[in-house]
Amino acid sequence: MDMKMAKVGKSLKVRKKKSVQRSRIKARRWPSLFYKMP
């Protein structure tokens, strides 16, 4: 799980920059689910 989370964290950082606007819209509807999803 640790290795998986590390890979996800790296990809999330890169994807976050590109999908910041989309993330904000999703965060409004699913604030806890969006960030808690593995």
N, C-alpha and C positions, 0 to 999 in steps of 0.2 A: 504494500500500500504506500509506503514511504516513497519508493522509486516512482510509482505511478503518480503520486501527488506532485513530485518534483517535475516530472515531464509535463503534467497538466499546468502547473504553475508557470513554467517557461512559455508554453504555448498560449496560456491565458494572457500573459503580459504582452505578447506580440499581437494577439488577436484583440485585446482590449483597446489598443491604440486605434485599430482600424474600425472596430465596431463599438466605439464609445457612444455614439449617438443611439445606436440600436440597443446597447446595453442599458442606457438611461431609460429608454421607453419600456424595456422589459423589466427593469428594476422597479418601475412604478407599479406594475401589475404583480410581479413576483419578486419582492425584495428578498425574502428569506430563502425561497426555493431556488432562485437563480444562483445565489452565492453558496448555498449548502449542497447543491447538486455536485456529485463527485466526477 
